[in-house]
Amino acid sequence: MAQRLIDLTIAILASIVSFLLSWPYFRNFEYWAESRAMWLVYFVVGFLLAVYVFYVLLRITRTLFEHDALDRADTAAGVARNESGADANRDTGGRS
């Protein structure tokens, strides 16, 4: 639960930063409808979508790293088994 809250907080902060970075482009209300209400709806919906996209991106990235760590652990365990099997064969002279 704590990880989800952290992801949500990071997503909200990233969306705020994205919103602030785009400030010079929309501050004059000249690229879309002249109605301030429509601008408000446009930015609220856009902000919510940005939060969702950042949140999903963080979750997917975490999942990918977890799968990579599991794969590395499986590979390391397989190598360790093969090395211990090779050591056993070497100790016995290759006889079973």
Summary of the structure (lengths in Angstrom):
residues: 96
radius of gyration: 26.3
end to end distance: 52.0
largest distance: 86.3
contacts: 199
relative contact order: 0.09
helix: 83%
strand: 0%
